[in-house]
């Protein structure tokens, strides 16, 4: 705090006092002060009040001032966004999530009990008994000594504290008769089973029945409002939940009872292991969700989602600095939004938004406002989730993590738009202005080229998906096929010609490569080259010349403020001989004498 915040406070107070107490010509009367100024191409002595009046009415100076303020404001805005984003992110998160994922999915002493060995629903119990439970509910330390009751609240790494209870949640389909061909066993919102049963799925019960332990695991309930996305399908936030006790022996006993009662069976389509952890040493909260999908055609698809974030953000000097950055970013967002609304009011809605940069600025402001809303929602959800897990051992961090991810998504989009907006400054550079002219001249040709490219690209995507989708994972869906084709365009591909369809694969691969890489992309380069040549050979228009004048005025103003050898000299009317005779030219002396004689005669 002493090394970081105190100097910033002193600097801020000094800047405010300097702005408030700054006064030019403090000891002189502005009505009797002459300054050396260049007027109509000649250097003359003019009254200060006339110079100030001409400067206040100069449209070019006004535009240069507004341009400088806009550039400075956007630079400060981008810097604050960087502070907000990267001040909350830590590279430790990757290592934390990766280590926890390996601990819960891989059994190094006995690899046959790892998650990747699960191929049918019976294997899930083996993975839970031999890999998950020993790591989530340790009973002995690394030296073989038994753990105390307080130490057993941590997982096997010794630093992750369990929040609430560990949950097993499954999603099922309604029972399907095997001789019925009209009913699908695929999981979907229409086939999901949401009924309540007795133990063993034998009798159906009313869902207003309340129970605990194994009895509650056969009653469907809503756990989270957010769906879970897997490799094969997406799954709702409902399901049948088995709450494991906070003790290894009790959790193992309950899991064995569930196995005996066939809690997981042929109608199970997904099993999720969900828990929440807190790492007090690093101030990270982690939400763990390990999904095992059981498609109706057999086999198993496993994936793990681990999300960690710091929910207590404003701790220490770095937290206070982060809070200041967030408040300043919110204030600048409000100022920019008000300025844009004012400009829209003065110019008119259609004229204002005919400029694409104004549309980009509006999207930036709206995205930042959405990010602020998500930040507030995350704060409220954090308080509710932690209270629920502390008081009743229920609840989870899924909603908190959703709002946290949405907040960072909004920040990322805003940072992208702000940085892209700096491309608008290219028009002020004489050496780079032709780049904006290139894009502007090639816009009409690129529109036509885009449709031609889209037709050819989709034609290859459809035929590759239909022919190679059943045999090659890189073409298993239309979206994956398009991603693969874009990778081939960039020179990254994994061509295999070993299956029975290798001849057709070769024809498609080489046809696509030749058409896209050697023909279509070269046409794209030719269009840009022609537009670049036209932009460099054409003369600058009036708007471009005005932009050059504006930026020249900005630089001249900054030089006049910060340059140590200013040529402007101030001469009191009562002391017209104040100029150094050796430094003043003869013409300056004559003009000074004429002004002095004229003032005496008046």
N, C-alpha and C positions, 0 to 999 in steps of 0.2 A: 504494500500500500504506500509506503513512504517513497519508494523508488519509482513508482508508476503514476499513482494518482496525484500526489502532491505537486510534482512539476507540471502536470497537465492543468491543475487548478491555477497555479501561478501564471502559466502562459495564457489561460483563458481570461483571467482578471486583467492581466496586462494588455491584452488585445482590446478588451472592452473599454478600459480607461483611455487607451491610445485613440480609439475611435471617437469617444465622447469629448476628449479634451483637445483634439487636433483642431487647429485654427490657423489658416494661412494669413500672412501679413498681420500678425498680432499687434505690432507696434506702429502700423501705418494705416492711414485712412485710404480705403479703397477708391474713393472718388478722386484722389490726387496722386494715384500711383500709375506710372507708365511701365509697360513691359515691352520687351523686344519680341515681336511676333512676325511670322511670315504671312503676308496678306497679298493675295493676287500675284503670287510668285516673287514678291519682293519682301525683304526684311525691313519692318518699320517699327516705330515706337507708337503704341496705342494705349489708350486708357484701359485700365484693368476691367472696369465695368462694361466697356464695349466688347472686350475679348470674351468675358463671361457670358454676355448676352448672345454673341454670335455662336459660341459653343453650345449654349442651351438650345438654340434653334437649329443646330446642324443635325439633319436627319441621319447622316452617315455616322456621326458620333453616337447618336442614340442607338442605332442598330448595333454598332460595335460594342457599346456598353451592355446591351441585352445579350449579345452573343457571348461575351466574356463571362457574364453572370451565369448563363445557361451551361457553358462548358465547365466552369468551376463547380456548379451545383451538381452536375452529373458525375464529375470525378469524385466529389465527396460522397455522393450517393453510392457509387460503385465500391468505394473503399469501405463504407459502413456495411454494405452487403457482404463483402468479403469477411469483415470482422464478425458479423452475425453468423455466417455459415460455418466458416472454418474455426471460429472460436468455440463452437459447440461440438465439432467432430474431432475424433481422436483416432489415430492409427491403431491404438491398442484394441479397438473394437473388433477388427478383423481377426487378430490373434485370439481374442477371447472367444469369439463365436466359433472359430475353427477348432480350437482345443476342446471346447464343450461338445461340439458335434462329433469329433473323433471319440470322445469319452463315452457318449451315449449310443453310438452306432457301430463302433468297432470293438471287438473283444480280442485284444492282441494275444493273450495266453491261449485262448481257444477260438480260432477264427471261424469255426463252424457255427458259433453262436452269434455272429455279427448280423447286422441288419441286411446286408446284401445277400445273405444266404437264405432269406425268407422267400419261399416260393409258393406256399399255400397257407391257408388260414391257421392250420395247426402249428406252423413254425413261429407264429407271432408269440405264442406263450413261451416257447423256448428262448426267444430273444429277450423277452421281458424278464424272465426268471434269472437268466445267467449274465445279462449285460446291463439292463436298465436298473433293476432294483438294487444290485450291489453298488452302483455308482450314485444313485439318488438317496439311498438309505445306508450309508456305511456304518458298520458296527465296530470295526477295529481300525487302529491307526496304522501307518506304514511300518512302525516298529513292532506290530503285533499286539500292542496294548489295547484293551477295550476302551471305547470312547464313552465319555460321560453323556448324560441326557442332553445337556446344552450343546455339546459338540456334535451330537447326532442330528442336530437341526441343519448342519452344513452337508453339502454333497461331498463326494470322495476327494475333490481337489482341496478341501479344507478352507476355502475362501468364499464359495458360493452358498448363500443362505436361502433356504427354501421359503417362499412366501405362499401362504395358503396350502392347499392340498394338490397333489399330483393327480391329474385326471386322465382316464382312458375314455375316449368317446368314439362310438361307432355309429355309422350310418348304414341303414339297411333298406332293402326293397321288400315290398309285401310278398308273401309266399306265392309262388307260381307253380301251377301244376305242370309237370314235365311233359305231359302229352298235349298241352295246349300250345298252339303255335301263334295264337293271336295276341298273347300277352308277352311283353318284353321283360326280360330280367335285367335290362340296363338300368343304371341309376339315373334318375332325373327327378325334377320337382313333382311330377305326376305319379311316379312309381315309388317315391320314398315312403317308408313306413313310419307313421307318426302316432301309432296306437300305443296303448299301455297293456302290459301282459303281467302274468304271474311268473314266478321263477321257472325257468326252463322253456319259456315261450309257448306254454301249453294252453293256458286260458287267457282270454282277453278281459281286462278289467277297466273300470271307468278311470279316466285320467285325473280325477280329483282325489285319488288315493295318495296319501303321503306315507313315505317310508324312509328307511335309511339302510346303508350298507348294500348288500346284494339285492335286497328287495327293490331299492330305488333305481338300480341299474337296468331294470326292465320297464321303466317308465320314461317315455320320451319327454324331453324338455329343451328349452332354448338356452344355449350357453353364451352365444355371442351374436350380435346382429350382422357380423361380417362373414362372407363366404370364405372358404379355403380353396385355393387353386392348386390342383395337382397336375401330374403329367398327363393323365388320361381324361380327367373330368374335373369339374368344380363341384364343391359340396357345401351345403348350407350350414348355418351356425347351430342347427338343432341336432338332436341325436340322443342316444342312450349312453348315459354317463356313469362310469364306475369311479367313485371317489376313493382313492387309496389313503389309508391312515398314515400318520406321520411316524411310523415305526416299521422297521424292516420285517419283523416276524409277523405282525398283524397284516401288513400289506401283502406279504407272500401268502399268508393263509387265505385272505380274501381273494387273491388272484387264483389260487388253486380251487377254491369253491366255484369261482366263475368258470373256470375251465371244466370242472365236473358237470356244471349245469349247461354247458354249451352256450355260454354267453356270446361267443364268436362262432358263427357257423357258415353254412353255404349261402345264406342270404345277406351276409355282411359284405358291403362294398367298399368300405373305408374304415380304418382304425387310426385314430389320432392320439398321440401322447402329448399332453399339454401340461406345462408347468411354468411358474414364474420364479426367477431368482434375483437376488440382490447381492452385489459385490461391494461391500462397504469400503474396502481399501481404495477402489477406483471410482466409487460413486456411480456405478452402472447398474441399471435394471435390465434384465434380460427376459424376453418372452420366448419360450421354446415350444415348437410345434413340429412333431415328426409324424409324417403321414405315410401310411401303407395302404395302397389301393389294391383291391381285389376284383379285377374285372370279371365279367361273367364267362369269358373264354378261358379262364385259368391263369395261373402265374400271379406275380405280385410286382408292383411298381412302388418304390420307396423314394421319398424326398424329405428333406429337413429344412425348416425355416427358423432361423434364429435371429432375433432382432434385439439389439442392445442400444440403450440411450441413457443419457444423464438427465434425470428428471429434476434434480435439485441443481439448477443451472447457475444461480447467483450466489456462489460461495467463494469467499476470498476476493483478492484484488482482480483476478481475471474475470470472476463472475460479475463484479461491479462494473468493470469495463465493458463486458458483454451487454449488461443492462443498459448502460449509457448508449452503446452503439444501436441497440434495438429502439430505444426511445428517439434518438436522433434520426434513424432511418424512417420511423413512423412519422415524425414531424416533416421530414423532407418529402415523403410520399404525399402527405396532405397538401404541402405547398405546391408541389408539381401538379397535383390534381386540380387545385384551385386555379393555378395559372392556365392550365389547359381549358378548363371550363370558361375562364374569362376570354381566352383567345377564340374559343368556339362561339361565344356570344357575340364577339365583335366581328368575326369574319363570316359567321353563318355556318350552319351544320354541314351542309354539302361541300362548301368550299374548304372548310377546315379539314374534314376527313378525306378529301380528295388527295391529300398528301399522305402517302403510306407511312411516313415517319411519325405523323401524329397518331395514326392508328396503333403503331407500335408503342408509343408512349402511353396511350390509353390502356392497352393490354398490360403494360408493366404496372401501372397504378392499380388496376383491378386485381391483378395477381397478388400484389403485395397486400391489398386489403383482405383478399381471401386467406393469405398466409397468416395475417394477424388474427383473423377469426379462428383458424385452426389452432393457433398458439393458445388462445384463450380457452377453447374447448379442451385442449390437451391438459391445461392446468386444472380445470374442473374435473375432468375424467381421472386425473392422477389422484386427486384427493378422495374421490369416491371409491376408486379401486383399492387404494391402500387401506382405507377404513374398512372396506368389506373384507379384505384378506386378513386384517388384524383382528377384527371382532368376531367373524363367523367362519374363518378359514375357507371362504368361498370367493368368487370373483376371479378376474384375470386381468392381464395387461393388454389384451388384444385391442380394445378400443383406444387405449392410450397410445399404443404403437401405430394404429391407423392414423390418428390425428398427428402424431409426430412425423410419420412419413409424408403425409399430405402437406405439412408445414414446410418440410425440406424440399418437396417437389415444387411448391409455389416459389420458394426462394431461388431454386435452381432456374426456373423459367424466367423469373424477374432478372436474375443476373445475366442470363443469356440475352434477353431483350435489351438490357441496358448496354451491354458490350457491343451487340450488333448495332445499336443506335450510334455508336461512335464512328461507324462507317459513313454517316452523314457528314462528318467533318472532313472527309476526303475532298469535298468540293472547295474547301478553303486552301488546298495545297496546289501550287502551280505544277509541281512535279507528279502529282498523283490524281489530278482532276480528270485526266483522260480515262481512268479506270471506271469512274461513275458514268462517263460518256459511253464507254464500251458496253456496260450493262444496259444503259438506256437505249442505245442503238440496236442492240441484239435482242431486245425483248420480243418484238413481233416475230422474228425468225425462230426464236427459241420456243414460242408457243406452238408453232406448227411442228417443230422438231419433237416436242414432247409427245404429241399425239402419235406420231409415227413410231417413236421409241416405245411407247406404251403398248401399241398394237403388236409389235414384234416381240417384246418382252413377255407379254401375257400369252402369246401363241406358243412360245417355247415352254412357258411355265405349265400350261395345261397339258401339253403332250408329255412332258417329263413326269408330271404327277400321275397321269393315268398309266403310263407304261412302267415307270420305275418305282412308283409308290409302294407296291406290295413287296418289293425285294430290297429296297435301299432306304435306310432310315433318314437320309438327308432329303428324300423326296416324299416322305410319308404323308404330308399334307400340302395343300396349295400354298399356305403361308410359309411353311418350311422350304418348299421348292423355290419360292421367290427369294428367300434369304440366301439359299445356296447359290442361286444364279447371280445375285449381287456380289457374293464372295468370289465367284468365278470371274466376274468383271474386274475385280480388284486384284486378281492374280492369286487368290487363295482357293485351292480346291483339293479334293481328295478323290481322284478318279480311280475306280477299280473296275477292271474288265475281266473278272474271273467267273462270273455266273453265266447261266445259259443265255441271258439276254445281252451279253457283252457286245455283240455286233451292233445291235440297235443303240446301245449305250454309246458306243464309239461314234456312230453317225450323229446322234443328238449332241454329244459333247463338242465335237469338232465343228458341226454346223453352227451351234450357238456361239462358240468362241470366235469363229471366222466372221459371223454376221455382226455380232455386237462389238467385239474388240477391234477388229480391223476395218469395219465399214462404218457402223453407226457412231462410234466414239470419235473416229477421224472426221466425220461430217460435223460433229459438235465442235471439234477444235477449229475446223475451217470457218464455221460461222463466227466464232469468237475472234479469230484472227482478222476477218474482214471488218468486223465492228471495231476492233482495236485500231486498225489502219485508218478507218474513217474518223475515229475520235481524235487521233493524233494529227491528222492532216487538216481537220476542220478548225476554223477560227472560233474563239470563245464567244458565246452569246452575252447579252447584256447581264443576265442573272449571274453568269460565271464571273464577269468582270466586277460586278458589284460585290460578290463574295470575296474576291481578291482584295478589293478596297477595304472591305470591312475588317479582314484579318490584318491588313497592313496598319489600319488605324488602331487596332487592339495592341499590336506589337509596339507601335510608336508611343501609345499611352503608357504601356508598362516600362518602356525605356525611359520616358520622361520622369516617371515616378522613382525608378530604382537606379537610374544611371547616376554615377557620382560626379560627372563633369557636365552638368547641365549648362547649356549656352544661354538660357534665359536669365537675364539680369534685371533686378528691380531697382528703379531709380525714383527717389522722392522728388516731387515737383519743386520743393524748396531747395534742393541741392542738385541742380541740373548738371553740374560739373563733376558729378560723382564717378563718371567713367574714367578709367585709366587711359590717359592720352596715348600711351605707347601701344595699348591694345585696340583702341577704337580707330576705325577707318575715317577717312576724310568725309565721306558721305554721311556717316552717322553723326559727325560733329555739326555738319550743315543742317541736317534735319532737326537736331536737338536745339540749335540756335533759333531756327525758324519757329519752332514750337514755343520757345521761351519768349521771344519777342511778341508773338501773337497773344500769349496769355497776359503779358504786361499791358498791351494796348487795350484788350478787353476789360 
